[in-house]
Amino acid sequence: MTCAPGNAIAQSMTEDPTFSPALLPAGFVDLLTPDARTEAEGVATLMGVFASHGYNRVRPPLMEFEETLLAGAGAALAEQSFRVMDPDTRRMMVLRPDITPQIARMAATRLADLPRPLRLSYAGTCVLVMPAKAEESGRQIMQTGIELIGPDSPQADAEVVCVAAEALAQLGVPGVSFDLTMPPFVPALLEEAGIAPTTRPALLRALDRKDAAAVAELGGPLAQTLIALLRAAGPAAQAVAALNSLTLPPKARAILQRLIDAVAAIAEQAPDLRLTIDPVEFRGWKYHTGVCVTVFAVGRAEELGRGGRYLCNDNEPACGLTFRPDVLFRMIPAAKALPRVYVAHGADRATAAALRAKGYATLAALPATAGQQGDAQAEARHLGCSHILSGTTCTELA
Amino acid sequence: MTCAPGNAIAQSMTEDPTFSPALLPAGFVDLLTPDARTEAEGVATLMGVFASHGYNRVRPPLMEFEETLLAGAGAALAEQSFRVMDPDTRRMMVLRPDITPQIARMAATRLADLPRPLRLSYAGTCVLVMPAKAEESGRQIMQTGIELIGPDSPQADAEVVCVAAEALAQLGVPGVSFDLTMPPFVPALLEEAGIAPTTRPALLRALDRKDAAAVAELGGPLAQTLIALLRAAGPAAQAVAALNSLTLPPKARAILQRLIDAVAAIAEQAPDLRLTIDPVEFRGWKYHTGVCVTVFAVGRAEELGRGGRYLCNDNEPACGLTFRPDVLFRMIPAAKALPRVYVAHGADRATAAALRAKGYATLAALPATAGQQGDAQAEARHLGCSHILSGTTCTELA
């Protein structure tokens, strides 16, 4: 017996040209079949890989007091957060825009006495007042990720990247690339090289635009170095060679060396991973203090995830990476619908149960009004069933 | 090789006597390992049973405009809902306190053209301004459930109960009981019997308290009938016999007959299911218009789930049932931790990958500072590992 999935329902559920966007606020959507299943099953796959590397699942709440959620690592998130008053305490509560600061809070409080390295994983929903970037349409976003708390080493940075890469491979996401940055590097370099504070904002903007002409004009004694840094961005092996050949003041060199060491540690664990480096990138990071990473699919602009090093609320070192399942799961095949069997009135219940155990969905005949029995075959087709069960016999529909 | 789970971490993560409740608002909690995994895996089990009966998963958003979420079936939920202003449209948005009204909205709009019966399932988080009852401590609650939209028949009522019972059996919840009620019955009976509107509130309160003396005093011509109804509550077979022997006015009799027919349809599909009936129960139902059901575990006061018949936004008949996974999963064994293997520095990566594929969690050695190597055995024990991988050899710790 072969059963083809009932695609009629799945298709009409994902495309509805009559849907009026006025029904839901911008950035909030109804996810239908099969997308809702693709997301749930994809999250389970990611969490399974995280668990297999010793990351224990936690589930912090959707809302917290403003004082706890926006403290420490979370302070940068204040403007993205919806707030409501708790009628009980009259204190303000925040609907979380990000889960990482909650993990940082837990690590510093309830989980402070657990042995380190502390490996935690999570999957949950976040809400943003506005999407972070114009091209990201969602205000309700899923986050699925890991946090590695305790060690501050290139090996720890590398573990997070390599576990994330394994999770994407397990999910079947094609052509993944990890872009590494070191956000503290450029500000530290400008400071150490004595670039005047009044010049820095314009110079940072020029670097952000990758505008070599403006950098040459504003960079003073650093101009050649900064242009060389701009040009060094690209595939990791070449970038590291270019960065090693640069002369840098000692503090900036030490910060950059950590990025180079992390690249080496990743290459040792996962030699085939596609890595790029952008040494001058420093924008868009909220609470990060070390090596940062953005995950892309080759040829696509959307981020699949991002992460990096930060400090927990009590200044304990940590690094992590968060996937955006809603973006990720548009890139993988939709979850397969179960083949559907229509269970005619009076059909054998044990046979129906056996079909379910074999992976079929069985849909019981349900007359609109009691006693009425329609054409079972027509009804089966109407409901997207490929088979019909009558008595103990399951037949494929012609 | 036998690997015992690393219970040390799991235990210390669920019990922390130093936790200050001031850190989180009342009713919002951090779920730790293993509870967060038990919940996630339990939800997957429930959703799997729902899918096997043809219920397609949907995922409505966490927030909607007040006008859509609190319309129709949702109107009864207004006082339980947090609201925030959408800065984009300046309209009020509601953080959902319940998912069923969202499904009712979807059925009446985007999914209006799909064939009926329309079977939908969902799993998601809801937030209440205050918990519905004193004994339920959560304001953030999980809901996992099904909605069966279209048919208005005892067979449809029965399907929802029987699918829910199968899901609980699959999950391994012991001693489940389904308590059936018909909330419209008593109000209709008082109306039809001509009980004065001024007497009704006191009489309803007396019925609600199961106070036979007060019912006798206030019930007028209905007193004997109402007392008989109070006494009829209990196991379904006896209750139905008692109800069948009562003389009732025709409209009230028709409403009650639907409850009796639903009981018969359930008994036909699942003869061993423990069913009770409470014919006078009418409180605590928000938007229900027909047979309602509450799921209990024998000997426990907490509800595991509830559901019943209602009307979608366009008055289409529907019935559904929602589980409370946070209550449910306290009753089943905790998700088993993966056995943990400590991967010593320089151990073979392929062997570690093979162990993961076999169901082990492998924890990489991560010195606090680069280059430092501690005592691998001590570190392994510290992290709750039962085994250590050195080179290609996995050894059980003594």
Interface residues (C-beta under 8 A of the other chain):
Chain A: I9 A10 S12 M13 D16 T18 F19 S20 L23 L24 P25 A26 F28 V29 D30 L31 L32 T33 D35 A36 R37 E39 A40 A44 M47 A51 S52 H53 G54 N56 R57 V58 R59 P60 P61 L62 M63 E64 F65 T68 F82 R83 V84 D86 P87 D88 T89 R91 M93 L95 Q102 R105 M106 T109 R110 L111 D113 L114 P115 R116 P117 R119 Y122 A123 T125 V127 V129 M130 Q140 L148 G150 P151 D152 S153 P154 Q155 A156 E159 D261 Q269 L338 R340 R349 R356 Y360 A361 T362 L363 A364 L366 P367 A368 T369 A370 H382 L383 G384
Chain B: I9 A10 S12 M13 D16 T18 F19 S20 L23 L24 P25 A26 F28 V29 D30 L31 L32 T33 D35 A36 R37 E39 A40 A44 M47 A51 S52 H53 G54 N56 R57 V58 R59 P60 P61 L62 M63 E64 F65 T68 F82 R83 V84 D86 P87 D88 T89 R91 M93 L95 Q102 R105 M106 T109 R110 L111 D113 L114 P115 R116 P117 R119 Y122 A123 T125 V127 V129 M130 Q140 L148 G150 P151 D152 S153 P154 Q155 A156 E159 D261 Q269 L338 R340 R349 R356 Y360 A361 T362 L363 A364 L366 P367 A368 T369 A370 H382 L383 G384
